[in-house]
Amino acid sequence: MSDIIKIFSERGDLAHLALLLWAAAASAGLWFSLRELAAASRRFDDFVHALELFNRRARRRGRGVLEHDDEGGAR
């Protein structure tokens, strides 16, 4: 790594080195952000799926309770 810095500094291309380092850091930040966004999207999708399953079971159970109330008369 020090050889690369030495070559750039001898040629006077420190601005190019700084630009390269900035671009690498920006790319790494973007990659990290996209990875986190994908993970959050997956977690939200899992949550929505679990909520849908819960609602489906609750509706089924609710219908069963209503049917029993109609059949059994007053409690």
DRENPA-3360 file (N, C-alpha, C; in nm, 2 decimals, always signed):
BEGIN
1 = MSDIIKIF = +0.08/-0.12/+0.00/+0.00/+0.00/+0.00/+0.09/+0.12/+0.00 ~ +0.20/+0.12/+0.08/+0.28/+0.24/+0.08/+0.35/+0.26/-0.05 ~ +0.37/+0.16/-0.13/+0.43/+0.18/-0.27/+0.34/+0.25/-0.36 ~ +0.21/+0.23/-0.35/+0.11/+0.30/-0.43/+0.11/+0.44/-0.39 ~ +0.11/+0.47/-0.26/+0.11/+0.61/-0.21/+0.24/+0.68/-0.26 ~ +0.35/+0.61/-0.25/+0.48/+0.67/-0.30/+0.47/+0.70/-0.45 ~ +0.42/+0.61/-0.53/+0.41/+0.64/-0.67/+0.32/+0.76/-0.70 ~ +0.21/+0.76/-0.63/+0.12/+0.88/-0.65/+0.18/+1.01/-0.61;
9 = SERGDLAH = +0.25/+1.01/-0.49/+0.31/+1.13/-0.44/+0.42/+1.18/-0.53 ~ +0.50/+1.09/-0.58/+0.61/+1.13/-0.67/+0.56/+1.19/-0.80 ~ +0.45/+1.14/-0.85/+0.39/+1.20/-0.97/+0.30/+1.32/-0.95 ~ +0.28/+1.35/-0.83/+0.19/+1.47/-0.80/+0.05/+1.44/-0.82 ~ +0.01/+1.31/-0.81/-0.13/+1.28/-0.83/-0.21/+1.25/-0.70 ~ -0.18/+1.33/-0.60/-0.24/+1.32/-0.47/-0.39/+1.34/-0.48 ~ -0.43/+1.43/-0.56/-0.58/+1.46/-0.58/-0.65/+1.33/-0.64 ~ -0.58/+1.26/-0.73/-0.64/+1.14/-0.78/-0.65/+1.03/-0.67;
17 = LALLLWAA = -0.55/+1.03/-0.59/-0.55/+0.93/-0.48/-0.66/+0.96/-0.38 ~ -0.68/+1.09/-0.35/-0.79/+1.13/-0.26/-0.92/+1.10/-0.33 ~ -0.94/+1.12/-0.46/-1.06/+1.09/-0.53/-1.09/+0.94/-0.53 ~ -0.98/+0.86/-0.55/-1.00/+0.72/-0.54/-1.05/+0.67/-0.41 ~ -0.98/+0.72/-0.30/-1.02/+0.69/-0.17/-1.17/+0.73/-0.14 ~ -1.20/+0.85/-0.18/-1.34/+0.90/-0.16/-1.44/+0.81/-0.23 ~ -1.41/+0.77/-0.36/-1.50/+0.69/-0.43/-1.51/+0.55/-0.37 ~ -1.40/+0.50/-0.32/-1.41/+0.36/-0.25/-1.49/+0.37/-0.13;
25 = AASAGLWF = -1.48/+0.48/-0.05/-1.56/+0.49/+0.07/-1.70/+0.51/+0.04 ~ -1.73/+0.59/-0.06/-1.87/+0.61/-0.10/-1.94/+0.48/-0.15 ~ -1.86/+0.41/-0.23/-1.91/+0.28/-0.28/-1.94/+0.18/-0.16 ~ -1.85/+0.18/-0.07/-1.87/+0.09/+0.05/-1.99/+0.13/+0.13 ~ -2.01/+0.26/+0.15/-2.12/+0.31/+0.22/-2.25/+0.28/+0.15 ~ -2.25/+0.29/+0.02/-2.37/+0.26/-0.06/-2.40/+0.11/-0.05 ~ -2.30/+0.03/-0.06/-2.32/-0.12/-0.05/-2.38/-0.15/+0.08 ~ -2.32/-0.09/+0.19/-2.37/-0.12/+0.32/-2.52/-0.08/+0.34;
33 = SLRELAAA = -2.55/+0.04/+0.29/-2.69/+0.09/+0.30/-2.79/+0.00/+0.22 ~ -2.75/-0.04/+0.10/-2.84/-0.13/+0.02/-2.85/-0.26/+0.09 ~ -2.75/-0.32/+0.15/-2.76/-0.44/+0.22/-2.85/-0.43/+0.34 ~ -2.84/-0.32/+0.42/-2.93/-0.30/+0.53/-3.08/-0.28/+0.49 ~ -3.09/-0.21/+0.37/-3.23/-0.19/+0.32/-3.29/-0.32/+0.28 ~ -3.21/-0.40/+0.22/-3.27/-0.54/+0.18/-3.30/-0.62/+0.30 ~ -3.22/-0.61/+0.40/-3.25/-0.69/+0.52/-3.38/-0.63/+0.59 ~ -3.39/-0.50/+0.59/-3.51/-0.44/+0.65/-3.64/-0.48/+0.57;
41 = SRRFDDFV = -3.62/-0.49/+0.44/-3.74/-0.52/+0.35/-3.78/-0.67/+0.38 ~ -3.68/-0.76/+0.40/-3.70/-0.90/+0.43/-3.78/-0.91/+0.56 ~ -3.73/-0.83/+0.66/-3.79/-0.84/+0.80/-3.94/-0.79/+0.79 ~ -3.96/-0.68/+0.72/-4.10/-0.63/+0.70/-4.18/-0.73/+0.63 ~ -4.13/-0.80/+0.53/-4.21/-0.90/+0.46/-4.25/-1.01/+0.55 ~ -4.15/-1.06/+0.63/-4.18/-1.16/+0.73/-4.29/-1.12/+0.83 ~ -4.28/-0.99/+0.87/-4.38/-0.94/+0.96/-4.52/-0.94/+0.90 ~ -4.53/-0.89/+0.78/-4.66/-0.89/+0.71/-4.71/-1.03/+0.69;
49 = HALELFNR = -4.63/-1.12/+0.65/-4.67/-1.26/+0.64/-4.72/-1.32/+0.77 ~ -4.65/-1.29/+0.88/-4.70/-1.34/+1.01/-4.83/-1.28/+1.05 ~ -4.84/-1.15/+1.02/-4.97/-1.08/+1.05/-5.09/-1.13/+0.97 ~ -5.06/-1.17/+0.84/-5.16/-1.23/+0.76/-5.20/-1.36/+0.81 ~ -5.11/-1.44/+0.85/-5.14/-1.57/+0.91/-5.22/-1.56/+1.04 ~ -5.18/-1.46/+1.12/-5.25/-1.44/+1.25/-5.40/-1.40/+1.22 ~ -5.42/-1.31/+1.12/-5.55/-1.26/+1.09/-5.64/-1.38/+1.03 ~ -5.57/-1.46/+0.95/-5.65/-1.57/+0.89/-5.69/-1.67/+1.00;
57 = RARRRGRG = -5.60/-1.70/+1.10/-5.64/-1.78/+1.21/-5.75/-1.72/+1.30 ~ -5.74/-1.59/+1.32/-5.83/-1.52/+1.41/-5.97/-1.52/+1.34 ~ -5.97/-1.50/+1.21/-6.10/-1.50/+1.14/-6.17/-1.64/+1.15 ~ -6.08/-1.74/+1.13/-6.13/-1.88/+1.14/-6.19/-1.91/+1.28 ~ -6.11/-1.87/+1.38/-6.16/-1.89/+1.52/-6.28/-1.81/+1.55 ~ -6.29/-1.69/+1.50/-6.40/-1.60/+1.52/-6.53/-1.66/+1.46 ~ -6.52/-1.71/+1.34/-6.63/-1.78/+1.28/-6.68/-1.90/+1.36 ~ -6.58/-1.97/+1.41/-6.62/-2.09/+1.49/-6.69/-2.05/+1.62;
65 = VLEHDDEG = -6.65/-1.94/+1.68/-6.72/-1.89/+1.80/-6.86/-1.85/+1.77 ~ -6.88/-1.77/+1.66/-7.01/-1.73/+1.62/-7.10/-1.84/+1.59 ~ -7.05/-1.94/+1.52/-7.14/-2.06/+1.49/-7.18/-2.13/+1.62 ~ -7.09/-2.14/+1.71/-7.12/-2.21/+1.84/-7.23/-2.13/+1.92 ~ -7.21/-2.00/+1.92/-7.31/-1.91/+1.99/-7.45/-1.93/+1.93 ~ -7.46/-1.93/+1.80/-7.59/-1.95/+1.73/-7.65/-2.08/+1.76 ~ -7.57/-2.19/+1.77/-7.62/-2.32/+1.80/-7.66/-2.34/+1.94 ~ -7.58/-2.28/+2.03/-7.60/-2.31/+2.17/-7.71/-2.23/+2.24;
73 = GAR = -7.76/-2.13/+2.18/-7.86/-2.04/+2.24/-7.79/-1.94/+2.33 ~ -7.87/-1.89/+2.43/-7.82/-1.79/+2.53/-7.73/-1.86/+2.63 ~ -7.63/-1.79/+2.67/-7.54/-1.84/+2.77/-7.57/-1.78/+2.91;
% end
